[in-house]
């Protein structure tokens, strides 16, 4: 998959900078008028590629730009391409008089539709010029003939809790750019999805949760009960370099340090003590729950100065008792954890049991001193709603990943 950028730069005279492609040999775009941009170099992000390519082609340094979305080009002749579509209204520097690939000209907005360009380009250029902020699109060519196009733009549906006042969210699977079994907002970094698409999905998800940072704390989840107290040194971007924590929960008292955990049926738990300034994100599978990861999370809060009665807990989408079939050994472990109250959270079915794991997690939090009124459960059963969530059981492992994130304000 080739990744590239294309940017339409606007000046204060309502003109856009276009490149008339007339100089490059064997140019696929020969004779056409397009924006400026180019291919990613190894290790570059979309923004880094944009700034470098614009400067190299035009001599301008962008200071204010907006990523609209991804245009997916599919062709029977050329390599498939994800093109990151930008517009920009802030820049410094002087425009080059000579560009290696053609002539750079400022064109009035109302003249742009009349200039020769690709048929598919008009489909995304028109909404861009009309001020549309989000544009995701599929454009398919056979040779130079446009044979299909689809508007893929959809809203991100990030779930939030009214009990937690700092930036946070539980993802769903809508509003991203991935395809196939990863469609569309896959946030898993080890599922086999295109890395650049996952990085873009993370950008969108964090933004929807009210988080501008591009780095966050995450790690390798192993369904155990380890909870790590973390800070700035543990931050990493999606697919970033560095060692990953082997850990199923994180707690911090540092602002601007987003904490993220991954799920696809297990229970996501976000914790917040506004008074003490502490946040936590915990991956509560049944194994980690019966190993009492909830206690380790609450203990970490107390270590940093919290009182359990001040902790607010948001429990996100997970597989529910309608679909979560378990064996007797799981029920025995739940009984060991919660005592007689365990009977509230399972029902027999033949020789198996249907378990309400979200109910078990909430009950354990109350046992640990979290007030019942400070616990919120949001979202539906992940297995019952494949159009909205990724489910490991529902797909037998052929799926993307959901994520949950929380961050303390400054």
C-alpha positions as CSV (number, residue, x, y, z in Angstrom):
1,X,0.0,0.0,0.0
2,X,1.5,3.4,-1.1
3,X,0.8,6.3,1.2
4,X,0.9,9.9,0.0
5,X,-0.4,13.4,0.8
6,X,-2.2,16.0,-1.3
7,X,-2.8,19.6,-0.1
8,X,-4.8,22.5,-1.4
9,X,-3.3,25.8,0.1
10,X,-5.5,28.8,0.3
11,X,-4.3,32.5,0.5
12,X,-6.1,35.5,1.8
13,X,-7.4,36.4,-1.7
14,X,-9.5,33.2,-1.8
15,X,-7.1,31.6,-4.3
16,X,-5.7,28.1,-4.1
17,X,-2.2,27.0,-5.0
18,X,-2.3,24.4,-7.8
19,X,0.5,22.6,-9.6
20,X,0.1,22.3,-13.4
21,X,2.0,19.1,-14.1
22,X,4.0,19.8,-17.3
23,X,7.7,19.1,-16.6
24,X,8.2,15.6,-15.2
25,X,8.9,12.7,-17.6
26,X,6.5,9.8,-17.6
27,X,4.2,11.7,-15.3
28,X,0.9,9.9,-14.5
29,X,-0.5,13.4,-13.9
30,X,0.8,15.1,-17.0
31,X,-1.3,18.0,-18.1
32,X,-3.5,18.0,-15.0
33,X,-3.9,20.6,-12.3
34,X,-3.6,19.2,-8.8
35,X,-2.6,20.2,-5.3
36,X,0.9,19.7,-3.9
37,X,2.2,16.7,-2.0
38,X,3.9,13.4,-2.4
39,X,4.8,10.0,-1.1
40,X,5.6,9.1,2.5
41,X,9.2,8.4,3.3
42,X,10.0,5.5,5.6
43,X,9.0,6.3,9.2
44,X,7.2,9.5,8.3
45,X,3.7,10.4,9.6
46,X,1.2,12.0,7.3
47,X,1.8,15.5,8.8
48,X,5.6,15.1,8.5
49,X,5.2,14.0,4.8
50,X,2.9,16.9,4.2
51,X,5.2,19.6,5.6
52,X,8.3,18.2,3.8
53,X,6.6,17.7,0.4
54,X,5.0,21.1,0.4
55,X,8.3,22.8,1.3
56,X,10.2,20.9,-1.3
57,X,7.7,21.6,-4.1
58,X,6.8,25.2,-3.2
59,X,9.3,26.7,-0.8
60,X,6.4,27.4,1.7
61,X,6.4,26.2,5.3
62,X,2.9,25.3,6.5
63,X,1.8,26.7,9.8
64,X,-2.0,26.0,9.8
65,X,-3.4,22.9,8.0
66,X,-6.3,20.5,8.3
67,X,-6.4,16.8,7.5
68,X,-9.8,16.0,5.9
69,X,-9.4,12.3,5.6
70,X,-8.2,9.5,3.3
71,X,-8.9,9.0,-0.4
72,X,-8.4,5.3,-1.2
73,X,-7.4,4.9,-4.8
74,X,-7.8,1.3,-6.2
75,X,-6.5,0.6,-9.7
76,X,-6.0,-2.3,-12.1
77,X,-2.9,-0.5,-13.5
78,X,-1.2,1.3,-10.6
79,X,-0.3,0.4,-7.0
80,X,-3.2,1.0,-4.6
81,X,-2.8,4.2,-2.7
82,X,-4.1,5.9,0.5
83,X,-3.9,9.6,-0.1
84,X,-4.2,11.9,2.9
85,X,-6.2,14.9,1.8
86,X,-5.3,18.3,3.4
87,X,-6.2,21.9,3.1
88,X,-4.1,24.8,4.5
89,X,-4.6,28.4,5.2
90,X,-1.4,29.4,7.1
91,X,2.1,29.4,5.7
92,X,5.4,31.3,5.7
93,X,8.1,31.8,3.0
94,X,8.2,32.8,-0.6
95,X,6.7,30.7,-3.4
96,X,9.3,29.0,-5.7
97,X,9.6,30.5,-9.1
98,X,10.7,27.2,-10.6
99,X,9.2,23.8,-9.6
100,X,10.7,20.6,-11.0
101,X,7.3,19.0,-11.7
102,X,5.4,21.9,-13.3
103,X,4.1,25.4,-12.9
104,X,2.8,26.7,-9.5
105,X,-0.1,29.1,-9.8
106,X,-2.6,30.8,-7.5
107,X,-6.0,30.1,-9.0
108,X,-9.3,31.8,-7.9
109,X,-11.6,29.3,-6.3
110,X,-14.4,29.7,-8.8
111,X,-12.0,28.8,-11.7
112,X,-10.7,25.6,-10.2
113,X,-13.7,23.3,-11.4
114,X,-13.0,24.3,-15.0
115,X,-9.3,23.1,-15.0
116,X,-8.3,19.7,-16.4
117,X,-7.9,17.1,-13.6
118,X,-8.8,13.5,-12.8
119,X,-12.5,12.8,-12.7
120,X,-12.1,11.2,-9.3
121,X,-10.3,14.3,-8.0
122,X,-13.3,16.4,-8.6
123,X,-15.3,14.2,-6.3
124,X,-13.3,15.1,-3.3
125,X,-12.2,18.6,-4.4
126,X,-15.7,19.9,-4.6
127,X,-16.6,19.2,-1.0
128,X,-13.2,20.4,0.2
129,X,-13.7,23.8,-1.6
130,X,-17.2,24.0,-0.1
131,X,-15.7,23.7,3.4
132,X,-16.5,20.1,4.4
133,X,-14.2,19.1,7.3
134,X,-14.4,15.2,6.9
135,X,-13.9,13.5,3.6
136,X,-13.2,9.8,3.3
137,X,-13.7,8.2,-0.1
138,X,-13.0,5.2,-2.3
139,X,-12.1,5.9,-5.9
140,X,-11.6,3.0,-8.3
141,X,-10.0,3.2,-11.8
142,X,-9.6,0.8,-14.7
143,X,-6.8,2.3,-16.6
144,X,-7.7,6.0,-16.6
145,X,-11.4,5.4,-16.5
146,X,-13.3,6.0,-13.2
147,X,-15.5,2.9,-12.6
148,X,-16.5,3.3,-9.0
149,X,-16.6,5.8,-6.2
150,X,-18.0,5.7,-2.7
151,X,-18.2,8.3,0.0
152,X,-16.9,6.5,3.1
153,X,-17.3,9.3,5.5
154,X,-19.0,8.4,8.8
155,X,-19.1,9.8,12.3
156,X,-17.0,8.5,15.1
157,X,-19.3,7.2,17.9
158,X,-17.1,7.4,21.0
159,X,-18.9,6.6,24.2
160,X,-18.4,8.6,27.4
161,X,-19.5,8.6,31.0
162,X,-21.2,11.6,32.7
163,X,-19.3,10.6,35.9
164,X,-15.8,11.2,34.6
165,X,-15.0,14.9,34.1
166,X,-11.6,14.5,32.4
167,X,-11.1,13.6,28.7
168,X,-11.9,10.0,28.1
169,X,-13.8,7.6,25.8
170,X,-14.7,4.1,24.8
171,X,-14.3,3.4,21.1
172,X,-16.8,1.8,18.8
173,X,-15.8,0.5,15.3
174,X,-17.3,3.4,13.3
175,X,-15.6,6.5,11.8
176,X,-12.2,5.0,10.9
177,X,-10.4,4.2,7.7
178,X,-9.6,0.5,7.9
179,X,-11.1,-2.1,5.6
180,X,-12.5,-5.7,5.7
181,X,-12.5,-7.4,9.1
182,X,-10.8,-4.2,10.5
183,X,-13.6,-2.0,9.3
184,X,-13.4,0.8,10.1
185,X,-12.0,2.2,13.4
186,X,-9.5,-0.6,14.3
187,X,-7.2,0.5,17.0
188,X,-5.2,-2.7,17.4
189,X,-1.6,-2.5,16.5
190,X,-0.8,-6.2,16.2
191,X,-3.8,-7.5,14.2
192,X,-2.3,-7.2,10.7
193,X,-3.9,-4.0,9.7
194,X,-2.1,-1.3,7.6
195,X,0.0,0.6,10.2
196,X,-0.7,4.0,8.6
197,X,-4.4,3.4,8.8
198,X,-4.2,2.4,12.5
199,X,-2.2,5.5,13.2
200,X,-4.9,7.7,11.6
201,X,-7.6,5.8,13.5
202,X,-5.8,6.6,16.7
203,X,-5.6,10.3,15.8
204,X,-9.3,10.4,15.2
205,X,-10.2,8.4,18.4
206,X,-8.0,10.5,20.6
207,X,-9.4,13.7,19.1
208,X,-13.0,12.5,19.7
209,X,-12.1,11.9,23.3
210,X,-10.9,15.4,23.7
211,X,-7.2,14.5,23.6
212,X,-4.8,16.4,21.3
213,X,-1.7,14.4,22.2
214,X,-0.5,11.8,19.7
215,X,1.3,9.7,22.2
216,X,-0.3,7.5,24.9
217,X,0.5,4.8,27.4
218,X,-0.3,1.3,26.3
219,X,1.2,-2.2,26.5
220,X,1.1,-5.9,25.9
221,X,-2.0,-7.2,27.7
222,X,-1.6,-10.8,29.1
223,X,-4.9,-11.3,31.0
224,X,-3.1,-11.0,34.4
225,X,-3.6,-8.6,37.3
226,X,-0.5,-6.3,37.0
227,X,-1.3,-2.6,37.3
228,X,1.5,-0.1,36.6
229,X,1.8,3.4,37.9
230,X,3.1,5.4,34.9
231,X,4.2,8.8,33.8
232,X,5.6,10.7,30.8
233,X,8.5,8.3,30.1
234,X,5.9,5.6,29.3
235,X,4.3,7.5,26.4
236,X,4.5,6.1,22.9
237,X,2.6,6.8,19.6
238,X,0.8,4.1,17.7
239,X,3.5,1.9,16.2
240,X,6.1,4.0,18.1
241,X,9.5,2.7,19.0
242,X,10.5,1.4,22.5
243,X,9.7,-1.3,24.9
244,X,6.0,-2.0,25.7
245,X,4.9,-2.6,29.2
246,X,3.6,-6.1,29.9
247,X,0.6,-5.0,31.9
248,X,-3.2,-5.0,32.0
249,X,-3.8,-1.8,33.8
250,X,-2.4,1.7,34.3
251,X,-2.7,4.5,36.9
252,X,-1.2,7.9,36.8
253,X,-1.3,11.3,38.6
254,X,0.4,13.1,35.8
255,X,-1.6,15.4,33.5
256,X,-1.4,15.1,29.8
257,X,-0.5,11.4,30.0
258,X,-3.3,9.4,28.2
259,X,-3.8,5.8,29.3
260,X,-5.2,3.3,26.8
261,X,-6.2,-0.3,27.0
262,X,-7.5,-2.7,24.3
263,X,-10.6,-4.9,24.3
264,X,-12.8,-7.0,22.0
265,X,-15.2,-8.6,24.5
266,X,-13.3,-8.1,27.8
267,X,-14.5,-5.4,30.2
268,X,-12.8,-1.9,29.8
269,X,-12.7,0.0,33.1
270,X,-11.8,3.7,33.4
271,X,-11.2,5.2,36.8
272,X,-11.0,8.9,37.9
273,X,-10.5,10.6,41.3
274,X,-11.0,14.3,40.5
275,X,-10.1,15.5,44.0
276,X,-6.8,13.7,44.2
277,X,-6.0,14.1,40.4
278,X,-5.6,10.4,39.5
279,X,-6.8,8.4,36.5
280,X,-6.7,4.8,35.6
281,X,-7.4,2.4,32.7
282,X,-7.8,-1.3,33.3
283,X,-8.3,-4.3,31.1
284,X,-10.7,-6.7,33.0
285,X,-10.9,-10.0,31.3
286,X,-12.4,-12.8,33.4
287,X,-8.9,-14.1,34.2
288,X,-7.6,-10.7,35.4
289,X,-10.9,-10.1,37.2
290,X,-10.8,-13.3,39.3
291,X,-7.1,-12.5,39.9
292,X,-8.4,-9.3,41.4
293,X,-6.9,-6.7,39.1
294,X,-9.6,-4.3,40.4
295,X,-8.0,-4.4,43.9
296,X,-4.6,-3.7,42.4
297,X,-6.0,-0.7,40.6
298,X,-7.7,0.7,43.7
299,X,-4.6,0.0,45.7
300,X,-2.5,2.0,43.2
301,X,-5.0,4.9,43.5
302,X,-4.6,4.8,47.3
303,X,-0.8,4.7,47.0
304,X,-1.0,8.0,45.0
305,X,-3.3,9.6,47.7
306,X,-6.8,8.6,46.7
307,X,-9.6,7.4,48.9
308,X,-11.8,4.6,47.3
309,X,-14.9,6.6,48.1
310,X,-13.7,9.4,45.8
311,X,-13.1,7.2,42.8
312,X,-15.5,7.3,39.9
313,X,-15.6,4.2,37.6
314,X,-16.9,3.9,34.0
315,X,-17.4,0.4,32.6
316,X,-17.6,0.2,28.9
317,X,-18.9,-2.1,26.2
318,X,-18.2,-5.8,26.7
319,X,-19.6,-9.2,26.1
320,X,-22.7,-9.7,28.3
321,X,-24.5,-12.6,30.0
322,X,-26.6,-13.1,26.9
323,X,-23.5,-14.3,25.0
324,X,-20.7,-15.0,27.6
325,X,-20.8,-18.8,28.1
326,X,-18.2,-20.1,30.6
327,X,-17.4,-23.3,32.4
328,X,-17.9,-24.2,36.1
329,X,-14.3,-23.4,36.9
330,X,-14.9,-19.7,36.0
331,X,-18.0,-19.6,38.2
332,X,-16.0,-21.1,41.2
333,X,-13.4,-18.4,40.7
334,X,-16.1,-15.7,40.7
335,X,-17.5,-17.2,43.9
336,X,-14.1,-17.0,45.5
337,X,-13.8,-13.3,44.6
338,X,-17.3,-12.1,45.4
339,X,-18.7,-14.7,47.9
340,X,-22.5,-15.3,48.0
341,X,-23.1,-12.3,45.7
342,X,-21.8,-14.3,42.8
343,X,-25.2,-15.9,42.2
344,X,-26.5,-12.5,41.0
345,X,-24.2,-12.6,38.1
346,X,-24.6,-16.0,36.4
347,X,-27.3,-18.3,35.2
348,X,-27.0,-22.0,34.3
349,X,-27.4,-23.1,30.7
350,X,-27.2,-26.9,30.1
351,X,-23.8,-27.8,31.5
352,X,-22.4,-24.3,31.2
353,X,-23.1,-20.9,32.7
354,X,-23.9,-17.4,31.3
355,X,-21.8,-14.8,33.1
356,X,-22.4,-11.1,33.6
357,X,-18.7,-10.0,33.8
358,X,-19.5,-6.3,33.9
359,X,-21.7,-6.9,36.9
360,X,-18.9,-8.8,38.6
361,X,-16.5,-6.0,38.0
362,X,-18.9,-3.4,39.4
363,X,-19.6,-5.5,42.4
364,X,-16.0,-6.0,43.2
365,X,-15.4,-2.2,43.0
366,X,-18.1,-1.7,45.6
367,X,-16.5,-4.4,47.8
368,X,-13.3,-2.3,47.5
369,X,-14.9,0.9,48.7
370,X,-16.0,2.5,45.5
371,X,-19.5,4.0,46.0
372,X,-22.3,2.4,44.0
373,X,-23.5,5.8,42.8
374,X,-20.0,6.4,41.4
375,X,-20.1,3.5,39.0
376,X,-21.5,3.9,35.5
377,X,-22.0,1.1,32.9
378,X,-22.2,2.2,29.3
379,X,-22.5,0.5,25.9
380,X,-24.0,-2.7,24.8
381,X,-23.0,-6.4,24.4
382,X,-20.0,-6.5,22.0
383,X,-21.0,-9.9,20.5
384,X,-24.7,-8.9,20.0
385,X,-23.8,-5.8,18.0
386,X,-21.1,-6.6,15.4
387,X,-22.0,-3.5,13.4
388,X,-20.9,-1.4,16.3
389,X,-18.2,-3.3,18.2
390,X,-15.4,-5.8,17.5
391,X,-16.0,-9.2,19.2
392,X,-13.3,-11.8,19.6
393,X,-15.8,-14.6,20.3
394,X,-18.2,-13.5,17.6
395,X,-15.6,-13.6,14.9
396,X,-13.4,-16.4,16.3
397,X,-10.5,-13.9,16.5
398,X,-10.8,-12.4,13.0
399,X,-11.3,-8.8,14.1
400,X,-9.9,-5.5,15.0
401,X,-9.6,-4.0,18.5
402,X,-11.6,-1.5,20.5
403,X,-9.7,0.9,22.8
404,X,-10.5,2.9,25.9
405,X,-8.6,6.0,26.9
406,X,-8.5,8.5,29.8
407,X,-6.3,11.5,30.5
408,X,-6.0,14.0,33.3
409,X,-6.2,17.7,32.4
410,X,-3.4,20.1,33.3
